[in-house]
Amino acid sequence: WERYRALNDSLDEAYEQIDLGNREARFALILMGGLNAALIVLATRTDMPQSLTHLQRYWVFGLLLVYVIVAVRFLLQAIDALRPGKFRPQLGSWPTDSEDFPRGVRYYEDVIERDAEAHWRAWQEVRIGQLNAELAVQFHSLCQKNEHRHIAVRRLYAGLRLMTMLLAGLAGMLVCFAWI
């Protein structure tokens, strides 16, 4: 039973990590909204396009195009980071007749494969070793999901850094062109 409690604590921690990843991704989207708002304010200055030469307009347009491409890529990364992942436990070569083989009484995908009565019967027949094995497998699955989300959030923030540098470069370019 101590193992059962420890495994349940591990599952709670894994779910907290998923929640943390979701919050990090949402915060990145808020920052992206701020960057895009700054770009809109910068782009809607009415006197800016008329004050640029033909060549300068090409440079500004080129940098804006790169920014838009990065912003779309960023949005796709955010979708990937927030997308509900599906990591079905891989039991591999674990023999199904083993005493500690998980019986599918806790993991939701296993639960919904049975009707309510069959699920209740499974709970009546499950042993603590099988229940612990199922918790361990579920925890392993959540760790895989967290790893996928962690990688997606890391890419998301890399895109956010790139967008920030592009916007700073665009603002710097416009200031330089105005100075000239």
LINQUITA-V604331 format. One record per residue. N is the residue number from 1. RES is the residue in three letters. PHI is phi in degrees with one decimal (NA if undefined). PSI is psi in degrees with one decimal (none if undefined). OMEGA is omega in whole degrees, -180 to 180 (NA if undefined). Layout:
{{N & RES & PHI & PSI & OMEGA} {N & RES & PHI & PSI & OMEGA}}
This chain:
{{1 & TRP & NA & -30.7 & 176} {2 & GLU & -64.1 & -38.4 & 177} {3 & ARG & -63.8 & -40.4 & 179} {4 & TYR & -60.4 & -45.4 & 179} {5 & ARG & -64.5 & -42.3 & 180} {6 & ALA & -64.0 & -40.7 & 178} {7 & LEU & -66.3 & -39.1 & 177} {8 & ASN & -63.5 & -39.7 & 176} {9 & ASP & -62.1 & -39.5 & 178} {10 & SER & -63.9 & -40.5 & 178} {11 & LEU & -63.8 & -41.6 & 178} {12 & ASP & -59.5 & -42.2 & 179} {13 & GLU & -64.2 & -40.5 & 179} {14 & ALA & -64.1 & -40.8 & 178} {15 & TYR & -66.4 & -35.5 & 176} {16 & GLU & -64.8 & -36.6 & 178} {17 & GLN & -65.6 & -38.5 & 177} {18 & ILE & -62.7 & -45.2 & 179} {19 & ASP & -62.5 & -40.7 & 178} {20 & LEU & -62.2 & -43.5 & 177} {21 & GLY & -61.0 & -38.9 & 177} {22 & ASN & -64.2 & -42.6 & 179} {23 & ARG & -65.1 & -39.7 & 179} {24 & GLU & -63.6 & -40.7 & 179} {25 & ALA & -67.4 & -41.5 & 178} {26 & ARG & -65.1 & -38.4 & 177} {27 & PHE & -63.4 & -40.3 & 177} {28 & ALA & -62.0 & -38.3 & 178} {29 & LEU & -66.1 & -36.4 & 177} {30 & ILE & -64.1 & -43.8 & 178} {31 & LEU & -62.5 & -38.8 & 178} {32 & MET & -63.0 & -39.7 & 177} {33 & GLY & -60.5 & -39.7 & 177} {34 & GLY & -64.2 & -42.2 & 178} {35 & LEU & -62.7 & -43.3 & -180} {36 & ASN & -67.0 & -35.4 & 177} {37 & ALA & -64.6 & -41.5 & 177} {38 & ALA & -62.5 & -39.7 & 179} {39 & LEU & -64.6 & -41.5 & -180} {40 & ILE & -64.3 & -42.7 & 178} {41 & VAL & -61.4 & -43.6 & 180} {42 & LEU & -65.1 & -40.6 & -176} {43 & ALA & -77.0 & -22.8 & -176} {44 & THR & -91.3 & 6.2 & 173} {45 & ARG & -65.4 & 118.0 & -171} {46 & THR & -67.5 & -29.9 & -177} {47 & ASP & -85.7 & -10.2 & -174} {48 & MET & -63.7 & -53.3 & -176} {49 & PRO & -62.4 & -35.0 & -178} {50 & GLN & -71.2 & -26.2 & -177} {51 & SER & -83.6 & -8.1 & -179} {52 & LEU & -92.0 & 146.7 & 174} {53 & THR & -77.0 & 172.5 & -179} {54 & HIS & -61.2 & -45.9 & 180} {55 & LEU & -64.8 & -41.0 & 179} {56 & GLN & -63.1 & -38.2 & 177} {57 & ARG & -61.3 & -39.4 & 177} {58 & TYR & -61.9 & -42.7 & 179} {59 & TRP & -62.8 & -45.8 & -180} {60 & VAL & -63.9 & -44.6 & 179} {61 & PHE & -62.4 & -41.9 & 179} {62 & GLY & -61.6 & -43.9 & 179} {63 & LEU & -67.7 & -37.7 & 176} {64 & LEU & -63.2 & -40.0 & 179} {65 & LEU & -62.9 & -43.6 & 177} {66 & VAL & -61.4 & -41.9 & 179} {67 & TYR & -60.2 & -45.4 & -179} {68 & VAL & -63.0 & -41.4 & 179} {69 & ILE & -62.5 & -45.0 & 179} {70 & VAL & -64.7 & -39.1 & 180} {71 & ALA & -63.7 & -40.3 & 178} {72 & VAL & -66.6 & -42.5 & 177} {73 & ARG & -61.2 & -41.0 & 177} {74 & PHE & -59.9 & -45.5 & 180} {75 & LEU & -62.6 & -39.5 & 177} {76 & LEU & -64.8 & -36.7 & 176} {77 & GLN & -65.3 & -39.1 & 179} {78 & ALA & -64.3 & -40.5 & 177} {79 & ILE & -62.1 & -42.7 & 179} {80 & ASP & -63.9 & -38.9 & -179} {81 & ALA & -70.9 & -32.0 & -177} {82 & LEU & -96.4 & -9.5 & -178} {83 & ARG & -64.7 & 135.8 & 177} {84 & PRO & -67.4 & 119.7 & -179} {85 & GLY & -83.0 & 152.0 & 179} {86 & LYS & -124.8 & 104.5 & -179} {87 & PHE & -120.8 & 89.3 & 180} {88 & ARG & -71.3 & 131.5 & -180} {89 & PRO & -57.1 & 134.7 & 178} {90 & GLN & -98.3 & 108.3 & -177} {91 & LEU & -88.1 & -9.0 & 173} {92 & GLY & 50.7 & -122.4 & -175} {93 & SER & -94.7 & 16.8 & 178} {94 & TRP & -66.9 & 116.1 & -177} {95 & PRO & -64.1 & 131.6 & -177} {96 & THR & -68.2 & -20.6 & 179} {97 & ASP & -90.8 & 5.7 & 178} {98 & SER & -66.3 & 148.1 & -179} {99 & GLU & -63.2 & -28.7 & -177} {100 & ASP & -107.6 & 17.5 & 179} {101 & PHE & -66.0 & 130.5 & 180} {102 & PRO & -59.8 & 135.1 & -176} {103 & ARG & -99.3 & 2.3 & 174} {104 & GLY & 73.8 & 43.4 & 180} {105 & VAL & -101.5 & -14.8 & -177} {106 & ARG & -112.7 & -40.9 & -174} {107 & TYR & -68.9 & 125.5 & -169} {108 & TYR & -58.5 & -35.3 & -179} {109 & GLU & -66.6 & -32.4 & 176} {110 & ASP & -75.1 & -38.0 & -178} {111 & VAL & -62.7 & -44.5 & -175} {112 & ILE & -73.8 & -10.0 & 176} {113 & GLU & -75.5 & -16.6 & 180} {114 & ARG & -108.1 & 160.6 & 169} {115 & ASP & -81.9 & 173.0 & -174} {116 & ALA & -61.1 & -40.6 & -178} {117 & GLU & -67.4 & -43.8 & 179} {118 & ALA & -64.1 & -36.6 & 178} {119 & HIS & -65.6 & -40.9 & 178} {120 & TRP & -63.8 & -41.4 & 178} {121 & ARG & -62.0 & -39.3 & 179} {122 & ALA & -62.3 & -38.7 & 178} {123 & TRP & -66.9 & -31.1 & 179} {124 & GLN & -70.7 & -28.5 & -175} {125 & GLU & -99.1 & -11.4 & -175} {126 & VAL & -73.0 & 141.8 & 176} {127 & ARG & -102.5 & 160.6 & -176} {128 & ILE & -61.9 & -34.5 & 178} {129 & GLY & -64.5 & -39.5 & 178} {130 & GLN & -68.4 & -38.8 & 179} {131 & LEU & -65.4 & -42.3 & 177} {132 & ASN & -64.4 & -40.0 & 178} {133 & ALA & -62.4 & -40.0 & 179} {134 & GLU & -66.0 & -40.1 & 177} {135 & LEU & -63.6 & -41.3 & 179} {136 & ALA & -64.0 & -41.1 & 179} {137 & VAL & -66.9 & -41.4 & 179} {138 & GLN & -64.6 & -41.0 & 178} {139 & PHE & -63.0 & -41.9 & 178} {140 & HIS & -60.4 & -42.5 & 179} {141 & SER & -63.4 & -42.6 & 178} {142 & LEU & -66.1 & -34.8 & 176} {143 & CYS & -64.6 & -38.2 & 176} {144 & GLN & -63.8 & -42.0 & 178} {145 & LYS & -63.2 & -42.6 & 179} {146 & ASN & -63.8 & -39.3 & 178} {147 & GLU & -62.9 & -44.3 & 178} {148 & HIS & -60.9 & -44.4 & -179} {149 & ARG & -67.1 & -39.3 & 179} {150 & HIS & -61.6 & -43.3 & 178} {151 & ILE & -63.8 & -43.2 & 180} {152 & ALA & -64.2 & -40.2 & 179} {153 & VAL & -68.2 & -38.3 & 177} {154 & ARG & -61.3 & -43.2 & 177} {155 & ARG & -64.9 & -37.0 & 180} {156 & LEU & -60.3 & -46.3 & 180} {157 & TYR & -71.4 & -29.0 & 174} {158 & ALA & -65.0 & -40.9 & 176} {159 & GLY & -64.8 & -37.3 & 178} {160 & LEU & -65.0 & -40.2 & 176} {161 & ARG & -61.8 & -44.1 & -180} {162 & LEU & -63.3 & -41.9 & 178} {163 & MET & -62.8 & -40.1 & 179} {164 & THR & -63.1 & -43.4 & 179} {165 & MET & -65.4 & -39.5 & 179} {166 & LEU & -64.8 & -43.2 & 179} {167 & LEU & -65.5 & -40.7 & 177} {168 & ALA & -64.2 & -40.2 & 177} {169 & GLY & -63.9 & -41.2 & 179} {170 & LEU & -64.8 & -44.9 & 178} {171 & ALA & -63.4 & -43.2 & 178} {172 & GLY & -61.3 & -41.1 & 179} {173 & MET & -62.9 & -43.4 & -179} {174 & LEU & -66.4 & -39.5 & 177} {175 & VAL & -64.0 & -42.8 & 179} {176 & CYS & -62.8 & -44.1 & 179} {177 & PHE & -65.0 & -37.9 & 178} {178 & ALA & -67.9 & -34.5 & 179} {179 & TRP & -68.3 & -38.9 & -180} {180 & ILE & -71.6 & none & NA}}
